[in-house]
Amino acid sequence: MDALDALLVEPTIWALVSAALLLGLGEGIKPGPLNTLVITETLQHDWRSGTKVALSPLITDAPIIIISAWMWSQATSLSGVEAILYLAGATFLTWLGIDGMRSASPTFDEIESPQEEHSLRRGVITNLLNPNPWMFWTLAGAPFMVAAWNQSPWMPFAFVIPFLSVLIGVKILIAVTFHRSKEWMSDGGLLWAIRISSLALLALAALFALQGASTL
């Protein structure tokens, strides 16, 4: 039995923590809808709005983990579920992109507008409709969680807590970094940054739609 098989059959706490830290770092810095939204909300408002988006996995990942564990056990039906997730995600990302493209030219005095209270809600919806966390927890996270649960009902926390800590920490760092970039940005530069991030959302939406169609 190789090391990976041993980890998935009888994982130790330290093995779970190590795997969670590595996976959390990789998922945290990987380009995707949530990171794009973190950047967009930070540029439109401030680092607090980006942080609210970054914190959305604390709300969304519990049901995703539970459902994905079930999906993992029903692997034969994954293709249909994957297509639905990609197409639903494409629809919402298209709406976010169009909304950003239609936004008025902001000024740095206006970036902390009342709309920033919706940042967390946008992050939650984006993460629920984003196929990435579903596919991650179904294909990578669920096997660790099931193996840990077989050891003890408390063992899955040795994977979940370090994973989410690194994942969210990296995204908050991204928000802070882009917030500080405003110090040398002009109002016109800010508008272009928002437009570019909105185009990135639309590009992701197109890729999601193509991927969803290809799995039908």
Secondary structure, 3 states (H helix, E strand, C coil): CCHHHHHHHCCCHHHHHHHHHHHHHHHHHCCCHHHHHHHHHHHHCCHHHHHHHHCCHHHHHHHHHHHHHHHHHCHHHHHHHHHHHHHHHHHHHHHHHHHHHCCCCCCCCCCCCHHHHHHHHHHHHHHHHCHHHHHHHHHHHHHHHHHHHHHCCCCCHHHHHHHHHHHHHHHHHHHHHHHHHHHHCCHHHHHHHHHHHHHHHHHHHHHHHHHHHHHC
